[in-house]
């Protein structure tokens, strides 16, 4: 599914998940480009966003459909599914696959430690 991705990939996925939560499920590169550049002080080029979205499609992280001359994209899985997958990978790597042990570790972390991280 999804294990590692770069900062811009994360930003694109976050934008798409947010838009999908609002009930809209297909977006053009232009939609994502405009949203990212509205939310961030560091502006990204349209072609950069397009290239990264195409790569996410090639990795099966995004789905796309062509309508006329434009491609429209949506995520292949929800943000929740990505988090669950990531936690399962962490449990496999550091807790011999024991998700309950990972949950205990997470629950033992107190808020002051998180604030200082």
N, C-alpha and C positions, 0 to 999 in steps of 0.2 A: 504494500500500500504506500506508505510514506514513512521514511525514516529520517532523512536529513535533507534540508533544503536551505538555500541561501536567504539572505535578508530580503531581497526583492521578491523572491518566490513567496516568502512568508507574507509580505505585504499584499501581494496579489491575491493569495488565498484568503487572507483576512478580509479584504474588500469583497471578494466574491461570496464568502460565507455570510457576511453582513447583509449584502444585497439579497441573497437567497433566503435569509431569515425574514426579510421584509416581504417575501412572497414573489420575487422576480427571479426567474431561473435561467435566463440566457442573457449574456452581456457581450457587447463588442469590445474590442481592444480599446476603442475610444472611450467607452463607459469607464473602464478600469483606469485608463490613463488620466482621465479628468478627475476621478475620485482620488486617486493616489496623489496627484499634484495639488488637489485642494486640501488634503489632510496633512501633507508633508511640506516642510520648508525647503527640503532638498528636492528640486524638480528633476523629473526623469523624462527622457526623450520618448516620444511615441514609439519609435523603432525599437528602443530597448525593451519597453513593455511588451511589444508584439513578439520579439524574439524570445523573451522569457516565457510568455504564455504558450508559444509554439513548443518550447522545450518541455513545459509542464504537460502539454498534450502528448508529446512523444513518450513521456514517462508514465502515461495513463493516470495522471493526477487530475487533469482536466479532460472534459469531453468537449467536442465542438461539432457544429453543424454549419454547413454553408448555405446561405440564403442570398441569392444573387451573387454579388461580388464580395460579400462580407462573410466572415466567420463569426459565429456567436458561441460563447463558451459558458460552461458551468462546471462545478467541481464534481469529481467522480465519487466523493464521499463527504460526509458531514465533518464539521469541526470536532464534534463529539467522538466520531469514529477515529479521527486522527489522534486525538488525545488518548483514547483507549489503546490504540495500536502502539503508540509511543510508550505508554506505561507498561504494556506487556513486554515490549523490547527491553525496557529498563529492568523489569523483573527477571527476564531471562538472563540478562547480562550480569546482574549484580545480586540476585536473590535466588538463583537456581530455578527460576520460573515460578517462584512462590509469590503470587500477587498479594496474598494475605500478609506476608512478611513485608512487602513493599508498602502496603496500606498502613501497617503498624508503624513503620518508619515515618511515613508522611504524617500520620496522626500524632507522633511524638514530637514533631517539630513545632515549637511554640512561636507565636507571632513576633515577639521581639527579635528572634533570630532571622525571620524572614525580612523584617524591616531593615536590618543592617546589611543584608546581602546585596 
